[in-house]
Amino acid sequence: MSGYNPNTPYVRNAMSDIGYITALDEVLNHQIVDTFSTVSTSEQSWTEKIWSAIVRKDGTMGIDFGLGRYHNRGVLDGWAAVSRGSEQWTVRANRELRDDPSITQVGPLTYEIIEPLRKVRYALAKNDAQPISYDIVFTAEMPPFFEDRHKQRERDGFRVGSDVVRYHQIGVPSGWVEIEGERFEVNPEEWTEYRDHSWGTRLDVGAHNADVRPSSDFGDVKFGEGEFVLVWSPFMLESPNGERSSFHFYHMSKQGHIFYSSGYRNLPDGTQEKVARVRPELRYDDKTRRLLGGTVHFDMLQGGTHSVEIEVMGTAGVHLGPGLYLGFDGRKHGSWHGPLTIEGEYFPDTMDVETLKRIRQLRDCPIRVRQGDAVGYGIMETIIHGAHPDMGLTAANSIV
């Protein structure tokens, strides 16, 4: 075995039609006729993405973490943000994919699986981009639950622009966060956490290819053209006797036409009760498009309706735009920036309209929920574009 180093993370294969061998190929989990250094398609928008939102229940502080692996683009990128009141600090990191695909670290950002589907760690080390850092461990309170497959064609009807599966999970965080040298404890009593993991062909990855007709659905200049509504939310309810249930829904419509809707009532034993129709009755501030509260009605497939009251908590909540959701200052998810780049920004007032035009309205808004005597907490992400008189929104104040 002269010349062989068993510690090398990969072995270059002499056969050009088979991918490199990595340590992952030792396990008995292959699902395509190739190695783990290859995915099932050469589509450049193929993405595997990690996301988590960690919020104080009183809405005074929020923390986000994101990590994306773009296998066919040769990129691993990530972002971390802290929101305190209307302030927000964001750190982004981007690097080339290295030979070992099991490394889930980019610059100061680290994602670590401690116990699969139960306990994971998110960390942002001290860095020169922004004066924030954190180290937080998520512990599950419910099993992971799938959403409906998000399969969506481009507007020409030919190419499938999105074919993604995603599971989400509700749990509690523990650890700490540091802002400008001041450390705050993150504990399960005062905080809650929501995470998801998705993979597949994804919308809005990389810069638009100049010789391909642009999509108007996400990220391009015509995104949100006319009336557009997006509401995404996970939350958990607990009754006085300790019984728990959670809801998750993803609702999108354009010009009043619902083109994607996924909703479930989830139970601790893993049961998912499908929602036939989601009916949001929510109010928004016309100036900032921030959620003010309301009610969401879940008409169940098997009959009956669950109506849940939504109360917004505090002014914190990380805006996802600086994390490159829908793009930010010309940057996009999965873009190549070389071996390693680390950057970030500070926004003193995310409720300022000119700032919102730059960072977009999409944010992880902390909410308290109530259904009868059951109460709980969650987050809600919304984009409400165009005029919506029923929500008190005018076209003149519309922002993406």
Summary of the structure (lengths in Angstrom):
residues: 400
radius of gyration: 21.2
end to end distance: 59.8
largest distance: 75.1
contacts: 1273
relative contact order: 0.17
helix: 6%
strand: 52%
